[in-house]
């Protein structure tokens, strides 16, 4: 083989090698440029699920040892304030008022207002698997937890980011640690495992249906299971939702409870 042919082959090999390195670099840098952080993921989730103000008509189906109870409600919220009134016949007139970190309940039979505080906030609301804190919590997740992206996986045939959240030091939270599956396309939390600081699994929340409202995705059917109880679960169904309605501030007063 003559020198010219050897030189040409050597040149072609160098060209192929250089081209391969260039392609690898383009792929590597484009992937890194497209990489998303845990904070960005949870911010996108908050954009969907965090509510500045809303009026919601919903119901809870509580299953306990094979028996079902259905409780219907209307919820009105604005910022850190919320008002909930139950409308089903058995519980009609039962009301809750949340003002900041304070929560009160009105019992129509006793015509009495009771303040719910401390450990009572973690008890089941109206016998459900949702605690008072679960129902009334209005603070953005990013203000309560530090997040870490720990991987990817699937839930109900949806590709998800898997995040781990640990409570910010000094913040009062119901669950010290959360493991969250967030839909990569819609940025909705499809599943959450909720843990105590000891590492004990307390509850599992799963979203069964998601709808789109005014350009944002929102869970409309979810199920909570309290892992400290046996044969119990609560399905929460949003039947109607209105974002950013006009709200009379007098709704969020103790006078309105009675």
VEXLOLO-284779 format. One line per field, with one value per residue: residue number from 1; x, y, z of N, C-alpha, C in turn; residue in three letters. Coordinates in steps of 0.001 Angstrom, whole numbers, m for minus. Example, Ala and Ser with C-alpha at 12.3 -4.5 7.8 and 13.67 -1.06 7.14 Angstrom:
REM VEXLOLO-284779
pos	c(1_2)
nu	c(13190_12850)
nv	c(m5690_m2250)
nw	c(7800_7080)
cau	c(12300_13670)
cav	c(m4500_m1060)
caw	c(7800_7140)
cu	c(13200_12900)
cv	c(m3300_30)
cw	c(7800_7870)
code	c(Ala_Ser)
END
This chain:
REM VEXLOLO-284779
pos	c(1_2_3_4_5_6_7_8_9_10_11_12_13_14_15_16_17_18_19_20_21_22_23_24_25_26_27_28_29_30_31_32_33_34_35_36_37_38_39_40_41_42_43_44_45_46_47_48_49_50_51_52_53_54_55_56_57_58_59_60_61_62_63_64_65_66_67_68_69_70_71_72_73_74_75_76_77_78_79_80_81_82_83_84_85_86_87_88_89_90_91_92_93_94_95_96_97_98_99_100_101_102_103_104_105_106_107_108_109_110_111_112_113_114_115_116_117_118_119_120_121_122_123_124_125_126_127_128_129_130_131_132_133_134_135_136_137_138_139_140_141_142_143_144_145_146_147_148_149_150_151_152_153_154_155_156_157_158_159_160_161_162_163_164_165_166_167_168_169_170_171_172_173_174_175_176_177_178_179_180_181_182_183_184_185_186_187_188_189_190_191_192_193_194_195_196_197_198_199_200_201_202_203_204_205_206_207_208_209_210_211_212_213_214_215_216_217_218_219_220_221_222_223_224_225_226_227_228_229_230_231_232_233_234_235_236_237_238_239_240_241_242_243_244_245_246_247_248_249_250_251_252_253_254_255_256_257_258)
nu	c(869_598_2081_353_m2215_m2209_m2024_m4456_m6326_m5663_m6326_m9112_m9896_m9251_m11004_m13501_m13311_m13123_m15594_m17302_m16658_m17543_m20322_m20918_m20309_m22186_m24586_m24159_m23911_m26334_m28132_m27437_m28049_m30756_m31428_m33352_m33982_m34674_m35957_m37035_m38865_m40677_m41594_m42994_m44965_m46261_m47280_m49417_m50938_m51004_m53159_m54256_m56713_m59983_m63114_m64592_m66522_m67015_m66669_m66268_m65599_m65716_m64267_m64513_m63636_m65210_m67594_m69260_m69223_m70532_m69606_m70441_m69287_m68622_m65971_m64186_m61472_m58738_m55611_m54061_m56365_m59385_m62637_m64944_m67894_m70120_m72518_m74106_m76943_m76688_m74555_m75074_m74523_m72324_m69291_m66081_m63422_m60494_m57982_m55099_m52851_m54730_m57589_m61044_m64088_m67546_m70287_m73454_m75518_m74804_m74549_m72114_m68805_m65649_m62193_m59608_m56522_m52913_m51997_m54428_m54808_m53756_m55527_m58147_m60220_m63606_m63782_m62329_m59521_m57991_m56267_m57012_m55029_m54163_m56360_m56639_m54185_m52266_m49916_m47154_m45302_m42554_m41856_m41879_m40388_m37224_m35993_m35036_m34043_m34379_m34576_m36174_m39328_m42240_m45767_m48917_m48662_m47564_m44780_m42588_m40945_m39089_m39120_m37613_m38626_m37671_m38424_m38057_m35841_m37189_m39708_m43165_m44625_m46862_m45794_m42637_m41006_m41342_m42022_m42274_m44030_m43935_m45666_m44061_m44897_m47247_m46772_m47964_m48459_m48631_m48458_m47848_m45793_m45941_m44050_m43085_m40689_m39258_m39103_m41220_m43868_m46659_m48909_m50376_m50874_m52725_m53288_m56032_m57370_m56976_m57702_m57849_m57858_m58438_m55915_m54255_m53233_m55033_m55623_m58493_m59663_m58661_m57034_m56623_m54790_m54585_m51950_m51700_m54026_m56370_m57888_m59067_m59838_m59942_m61677_m61330_m63200_m63314_m65892_m66635_m64891_m63708_m61397_m59815_m62158_m64528_m64461_m66086_m64741_m65891_m66620_m64565_m64726_m65361_m67949_m69338_m69347_m71452)
nv	c(m1202_2193_5327_7532_6387_5364_7713_8916_7079_7294_9958_9886_8219_9829_11914_10634_9910_12461_13495_11740_12312_14935_14623_13147_15047_17026_15658_15074_17663_18816_17207_17799_20488_20302_19060_18771_20238_19207_21243_22789_20973_20616_23204_23481_21636_22924_25104_23960_22654_24238_26497_29757_31010_29580_27960_25008_22157_19107_15587_13080_9669_7400_4448_1782_m1151_m2448_m1022_1879_5453_8500_11817_15105_18298_21884_23915_26848_28852_31089_32258_31694_31154_29321_27934_25463_23706_21160_19397_17144_15199_13993_15345_17978_21434_21263_22875_24202_26408_27872_30000_31295_29675_28649_26688_26084_24375_23951_22543_21732_20417_20658_23318_24640_26025_24724_24827_23452_22073_21566_18169_17259_18161_16267_14208_12166_13783_14130_11390_10337_9229_11363_13851_16721_18537_17684_18355_21096_22284_24825_25947_26469_23706_24020_25749_24307_21975_20402_19300_16424_14980_11692_9759_8096_6705_4576_5089_3833_3565_6015_8036_9108_11584_10856_12044_12932_14323_16261_17559_21057_22381_23406_23938_23275_20346_17798_15427_14090_13166_12720_10686_11119_10674_12263_13230_13365_14749_16236_17317_16659_15358_12022_9944_9569_8738_8916_9699_9228_10829_8795_6984_5386_4307_6249_7097_6593_8250_8395_9458_9163_10266_12959_16261_18973_22390_25588_25768_24511_21554_19435_17358_15323_13062_11320_9037_8288_6386_5398_4054_3254_2248_m431_m1866_472_3381_6494_8133_11010_13245_15675_17568_19946_22893_26181_28513_31320_32906_35599_36488_36997_38512_38207_35625_34244_34328_33985_34502_33682_30981_30189)
nw	c(0_m892_228_m30_70_2659_4116_3426_4520_7210_7618_7189_9333_11495_11001_11300_14004_15214_14471_15827_18494_18580_18200_20507_22480_21883_22456_25161_26371_25626_26974_29592_29652_29432_31749_34710_37867_41274_42681_40601_39565_41715_41965_39578_40092_42223_40838_39542_41608_43919_45484_45194_45634_45819_45060_45946_45282_46750_47614_50146_50262_52627_53551_55720_57057_55126_55176_53929_54012_52905_52541_51844_50731_50739_49942_50587_49890_50545_50215_53271_54595_55156_54596_55357_54705_55512_53584_53229_54358_56936_58136_57755_58102_59759_60251_59315_60112_59062_60012_59189_61193_62850_63755_63769_64698_64094_65697_64788_66235_68923_68965_69228_69221_68614_69237_67337_67897_68190_68671_67820_65254_63617_63616_62137_59834_60271_60630_58532_56427_55867_57540_59648_59107_56578_54971_55364_54861_53389_52628_50406_49140_48814_50785_53058_52887_52059_48948_47026_44020_43332_41429_38585_37542_37046_37346_37243_34432_33750_33208_35698_37772_40679_43843_46967_49973_52718_55887_56450_58798_61860_60876_61272_60454_59181_58302_58422_56384_52859_50044_46669_43642_40671_37866_34773_32544_33168_35635_38152_41372_41577_43325_46805_49512_52943_55742_59200_61442_62541_60535_60035_57973_57456_55910_52643_49654_46664_43364_41273_39138_36879_35880_33476_34105_33108_31882_33706_35413_37647_40471_40610_41595_44348_46607_49978_52262_55541_57102_59678_60483_59968_57052_55921_54016_52207_49729_47859_46078_43677_42571_41439_40605_41083_40229_41749_42533_43279_46617_49629_52420_54890_55147_56330_59197_62746_63383_61171_61431_62995)
cau	c(0_1469_2016_m832_m3392_m2121_m2320_m5899_m7037_m5417_m7117_m10527_m10103_m9229_m12240_m14587_m13127_m13470_m17044_m17928_m16472_m18399_m21695_m21016_m20324_m23481_m25593_m23882_m24222_m27768_m28817_m27197_m28792_m32170_m31650_m34235_m33647_m35792_m36668_m37832_m39980_m41690_m42194_m43982_m46090_m46975_m48029_m50653_m51732_m51158_m54327_m54313_m58097_m60838_m64343_m64605_m67562_m66354_m67204_m65373_m66189_m64894_m64468_m63949_m64033_m66253_m68726_m68988_m69929_m70264_m69766_m70326_m68847_m68221_m64770_m63792_m60153_m58010_m54359_m53963_m57681_m60280_m63931_m65529_m69206_m70640_m73873_m74905_m78004_m76241_m73577_m75399_m74328_m71005_m68433_m64705_m62799_m59049_m57407_m53672_m52538_m55802_m58701_m62219_m65159_m68871_m71208_m74812_m76341_m74450_m74465_m70882_m67590_m64511_m60911_m58814_m55118_m51926_m52034_m55746_m54728_m53353_m56602_m58931_m61326_m64912_m63585_m61674_m58073_m57374_m56240_m57386_m53896_m54174_m57432_m56538_m52848_m52321_m48584_m46437_m44416_m41172_m41629_m41908_m39505_m36087_m36274_m33948_m34462_m33674_m34677_m37373_m40042_m43584_m46940_m50096_m48226_m47104_m43392_m42559_m39788_m39277_m38477_m37699_m38749_m37392_m38917_m37122_m35645_m37961_m41061_m44105_m45250_m47517_m44989_m41242_m40416_m42274_m41510_m43298_m43955_m44509_m45847_m43083_m45559_m48264_m46266_m48917_m48022_m49543_m48395_m46989_m45641_m45750_m43323_m42711_m39247_m38703_m39031_m42439_m44814_m47909_m50012_m50081_m51867_m52628_m54216_m56632_m57852_m56497_m58360_m57210_m58711_m57855_m54501_m53480_m53706_m55406_m56179_m59926_m59982_m57485_m57328_m55673_m54845_m53862_m51300_m51761_m55328_m56603_m59107_m59675_m59341_m60862_m61615_m61706_m63625_m63652_m66981_m66671_m63869_m63589_m60195_m59795_m63486_m64692_m64757_m66386_m63848_m66671_m66731_m63506_m64897_m66016_m69391_m69900_m69424_m72686)
cav	c(0_3352_6327_8383_5659_5312_9061_9133_6259_7903_11202_9503_7718_10993_12657_9873_10031_13834_13638_10979_13091_16115_14167_12794_16288_17684_14921_15236_19019_19087_16520_18541_21741_19989_18439_19548_20060_18876_22480_23162_20016_20883_24507_23230_20982_23967_25924_23242_22203_25262_27336_31077_31069_28671_27410_23609_21244_17803_14596_12049_8345_6781_2998_1247_m2559_m2805_m98_3167_6674_9584_13141_16131_19567_23038_24509_28151_29166_32249_32343_30762_31035_28371_27665_24228_23388_19883_19603_15916_15303_13596_16293_19333_22498_21154_23835_24393_27672_27973_31346_31111_28393_28318_25938_25925_23539_24228_21411_22286_19791_21237_24763_24987_26184_24092_25068_22244_22497_20580_16824_17029_18487_15064_13223_12054_14736_13487_9949_9938_9010_12682_14591_18128_19207_17334_19085_22546_22781_25751_26487_25830_22627_24483_26498_23378_20824_20372_18238_15771_14101_10435_8827_8108_5435_4624_4884_3731_3760_7384_8213_10061_11897_10436_13003_12743_15604_16222_18800_22132_22477_24467_24011_22289_19604_16558_14284_14522_12822_12313_10181_11624_10361_13415_13020_14158_15580_17135_17845_16382_14268_10894_9074_10034_7964_9900_9017_9896_11012_7486_6170_4592_4739_6652_7144_6582_8985_8096_10196_8260_10996_14340_17063_20250_23548_26898_25637_23860_20230_19371_16038_15385_11879_10814_8095_8296_5225_5533_2754_2918_1628_m1570_m1928_1790_4288_7596_8665_12429_13516_17065_17565_21254_23787_27509_29178_32784_33541_36717_35930_37957_38239_37878_34162_33722_34886_33097_34774_32920_29566_29880)
caw	c(0_m981_1313_m222_562_4129_4612_3237_5508_8524_7673_7337_10698_12386_10754_11928_15460_15601_14313_16916_19726_18490_18433_21924_23255_21665_23213_26587_26825_25460_28062_30816_29562_29593_33045_35569_39265_42162_42994_39435_39475_42743_41638_38540_40764_42973_39877_39267_42745_44955_45196_45831_46116_45048_45627_45539_45750_46765_48547_50636_50465_53669_53636_56959_57239_54169_55233_53286_54387_51956_53124_50816_51309_49948_50522_50045_50442_50025_50950_54394_55222_54491_55226_54828_55249_55040_53065_53229_55365_58279_58689_57294_59080_60378_59548_59766_59733_59261_59891_59419_61821_63789_63171_64618_64172_64655_65732_64812_67269_70218_68774_69933_68429_69280_68584_67138_67917_68604_68101_67224_63828_62886_63673_60913_59698_60105_60584_57284_56474_55743_58795_59520_58485_55154_54300_55534_54549_52257_52373_49310_49568_48821_52014_54185_52707_51138_47986_46304_42927_43602_40316_37759_37564_36465_38180_36373_33040_33544_33610_36807_38593_42065_44723_48411_50658_54155_56488_56769_60243_62506_60316_61786_59356_59596_57897_58392_55082_51809_48775_45766_42220_39969_36428_34037_31529_33719_36908_39218_42245_41378_44502_47895_50736_54009_56806_60449_61558_62883_59323_59911_56942_58082_54958_51204_48872_45242_42496_40305_37962_36760_34847_33169_34350_32819_31549_34750_35784_39060_40801_40932_42401_45053_47691_51085_53151_56793_57314_61092_60679_59078_56225_55809_52978_51922_48360_47813_44694_43362_41601_40779_41150_40472_40703_41894_42517_44202_47934_50693_53545_56088_55212_57187_60534_63697_63321_60066_61799_63720)
cu	c(889_1194_777_m2091_m3402_m2498_m3815_m6710_m6901_m6244_m8597_m10831_m10127_m10513_m13430_m14519_m13548_m14979_m17783_m17825_m17398_m19856_m21903_m21121_m21660_m24578_m25421_m24309_m25695_m28560_m28644_m27937_m30275_m32477_m32462_m33898_m34898_m36621_m37547_m39049_m41071_m42332_m43266_m45206_m46923_m47806_m49366_m51535_m51914_m52272_m54232_m55699_m58956_m62122_m64488_m65822_m66992_m67097_m66109_m66160_m65253_m65254_m63758_m64524_m65228_m67466_m68326_m69851_m69556_m70566_m69490_m70006_m68645_m67044_m64448_m62465_m59547_m56753_m54300_m55292_m58560_m61549_m64528_m66867_m69691_m72119_m74706_m75826_m77516_m75358_m73884_m75249_m73020_m70029_m67044_m64217_m61324_m58622_m55936_m53404_m53619_m56970_m59817_m63249_m66461_m69741_m72637_m75693_m76085_m74448_m73233_m69712_m66418_m63240_m60122_m57354_m54217_m52072_m53372_m55737_m54378_m54394_m57422_m60107_m62613_m64780_m62880_m60199_m57303_m57405_m56735_m56279_m53851_m55177_m57164_m55191_m52862_m50958_m47923_m45434_m42972_m40846_m41517_m40843_m38302_m36257_m35004_m34545_m33673_m33799_m35912_m38028_m41401_m44639_m48151_m49777_m47866_m45656_m43301_m41138_m40098_m38445_m38593_m37681_m38503_m37747_m37792_m37040_m36425_m39371_m41930_m44839_m45876_m46632_m43548_m40614_m41507_m41482_m42607_m43006_m44673_m44492_m44907_m43717_m46462_m47864_m47344_m48352_m49039_m49550_m47470_m46982_m45220_m45192_m43158_m41193_m38544_m38492_m40266_m43359_m46163_m49092_m49481_m51228_m51642_m53691_m54715_m57119_m57394_m57270_m57579_m58232_m57926_m56341_m53642_m54090_m53987_m55996_m57643_m60411_m58688_m57927_m56219_m55885_m53973_m53272_m51235_m53101_m55497_m57915_m59834_m59027_m60383_m60617_m62121_m61975_m64012_m64710_m67071_m65615_m63843_m62370_m60388_m61176_m63487_m65164_m64974_m65545_m64604_m66883_m65750_m63557_m65592_m67527_m70059_m70017_m70784_m73926)
cv	c(1230_4358_7186_7704_5595_6650_9337_8349_6861_9175_10900_9007_8876_11801_11986_10011_11411_14051_12929_11735_14302_15753_13846_14052_17010_17006_15157_16606_19350_18426_17268_19865_21503_19393_19362_19243_19709_20114_22923_22247_20370_22249_24347_22519_22024_24854_25283_23106_23248_26219_28656_31292_30186_28371_25998_22905_19843_16844_13627_10752_7590_5300_2473_m149_m2930_m1895_1254_4280_7750_10920_14183_17474_20639_23684_25826_28532_30390_32414_31284_30576_30073_28177_26441_24005_22080_20025_18325_15926_14998_14652_17746_20347_22405_22001_23871_25751_27609_29414_31240_29730_27937_27646_25777_25058_23911_22985_21943_21693_20412_22764_25318_25073_25632_24422_23770_22660_21333_19252_16514_17304_17260_13958_13247_13016_13984_11970_9438_9644_10315_13375_16014_18904_18927_18197_20584_23128_23634_26310_25740_24817_23108_25281_25581_22282_21156_19141_17720_14869_12804_9423_9048_6734_5600_4421_4914_4107_5207_7468_9350_10375_11401_11352_12556_14114_15404_17572_19793_22260_23670_24611_22908_21634_18320_15342_14746_14281_12363_11746_10399_11220_11481_13162_13948_15101_16636_17782_17845_15238_13128_9942_9713_9009_8932_9212_9890_10040_9703_6598_5336_5176_5016_6562_7007_7282_8691_8861_9261_8968_12450_15025_18347_21375_24813_26810_25015_22498_20189_17987_16155_14138_11370_9918_8171_7042_5488_4173_2360_2281_503_m1411_m587_2590_5375_8113_10101_12799_14978_17051_18873_22138_25091_28188_30697_33425_34788_36147_37056_37588_37852_36370_33605_34362_33868_33286_33940_31434_29200_30290)
cw	c(0_118_1200_316_2073_4734_4537_4267_6895_8712_7904_8749_11688_12247_11431_13446_15939_15541_15453_18235_19735_18781_19907_22782_23118_22475_24702_27085_26674_26568_29366_30835_29816_30967_33934_37022_40073_42470_41829_39290_40469_42532_40566_39122_41519_42043_39536_40510_43846_44544_45943_46426_45220_45810_45067_46124_45633_47682_48945_50777_51397_53751_54877_57189_56368_54183_54640_53871_53376_52619_52041_51459_50253_50665_49804_50691_49760_50861_52035_55121_54427_55311_54550_55504_54643_54706_52993_54446_56779_58933_58341_58432_59843_59565_60171_59278_60060_59010_60223_59976_62793_63076_64194_63902_64871_64546_65806_65911_68640_70180_69480_68954_69229_68507_68525_67052_68289_67902_67445_65720_62986_62949_62394_60896_59403_59952_59346_57506_56265_57101_58556_58803_56982_54389_54279_55105_53290_51878_51222_49853_49704_50077_53227_54108_51828_50246_47321_45238_43054_42470_39476_37826_36927_37534_37260_34919_32716_34036_34617_37264_40009_42955_46176_49065_52146_54749_56762_58288_60805_62000_60933_60614_59903_59348_57718_57015_54132_50630_47751_44324_41470_38463_35646_33028_32155_35044_37993_40055_42163_42569_45528_49017_51831_55248_58049_60489_61890_61668_59099_58854_57598_57125_53534_50489_47394_44470_41413_39042_38035_35649_34624_33329_34035_32613_32628_35058_37290_39336_41202_41676_43027_46197_48731_51922_54369_57154_58790_61452_59668_58322_56143_54690_52765_50508_48397_46354_44554_42262_40821_41422_40362_41074_40726_41786_43399_45541_48936_51923_54809_56234_56244_58575_61434_63690_62238_60372_62388_62936)
code	c(Unk_Unk_Unk_Unk_Unk_Unk_Unk_Unk_Unk_Unk_Unk_Unk_Unk_Unk_Unk_Unk_Unk_Unk_Unk_Unk_Unk_Unk_Unk_Unk_Unk_Unk_Unk_Unk_Unk_Unk_Unk_Unk_Unk_Unk_Unk_Unk_Unk_Unk_Unk_Unk_Unk_Unk_Unk_Unk_Unk_Unk_Unk_Unk_Unk_Unk_Unk_Unk_Unk_Unk_Unk_Unk_Unk_Unk_Unk_Unk_Unk_Unk_Unk_Unk_Unk_Unk_Unk_Unk_Unk_Unk_Unk_Unk_Unk_Unk_Unk_Unk_Unk_Unk_Unk_Unk_Unk_Unk_Unk_Unk_Unk_Unk_Unk_Unk_Unk_Unk_Unk_Unk_Unk_Unk_Unk_Unk_Unk_Unk_Unk_Unk_Unk_Unk_Unk_Unk_Unk_Unk_Unk_Unk_Unk_Unk_Unk_Unk_Unk_Unk_Unk_Unk_Unk_Unk_Unk_Unk_Unk_Unk_Unk_Unk_Unk_Unk_Unk_Unk_Unk_Unk_Unk_Unk_Unk_Unk_Unk_Unk_Unk_Unk_Unk_Unk_Unk_Unk_Unk_Unk_Unk_Unk_Unk_Unk_Unk_Unk_Unk_Unk_Unk_Unk_Unk_Unk_Unk_Unk_Unk_Unk_Unk_Unk_Unk_Unk_Unk_Unk_Unk_Unk_Unk_Unk_Unk_Unk_Unk_Unk_Unk_Unk_Unk_Unk_Unk_Unk_Unk_Unk_Unk_Unk_Unk_Unk_Unk_Unk_Unk_Unk_Unk_Unk_Unk_Unk_Unk_Unk_Unk_Unk_Unk_Unk_Unk_Unk_Unk_Unk_Unk_Unk_Unk_Unk_Unk_Unk_Unk_Unk_Unk_Unk_Unk_Unk_Unk_Unk_Unk_Unk_Unk_Unk_Unk_Unk_Unk_Unk_Unk_Unk_Unk_Unk_Unk_Unk_Unk_Unk_Unk_Unk_Unk_Unk_Unk_Unk_Unk_Unk_Unk_Unk_Unk_Unk_Unk_Unk_Unk_Unk_Unk_Unk_Unk_Unk_Unk_Unk_Unk_Unk)
END
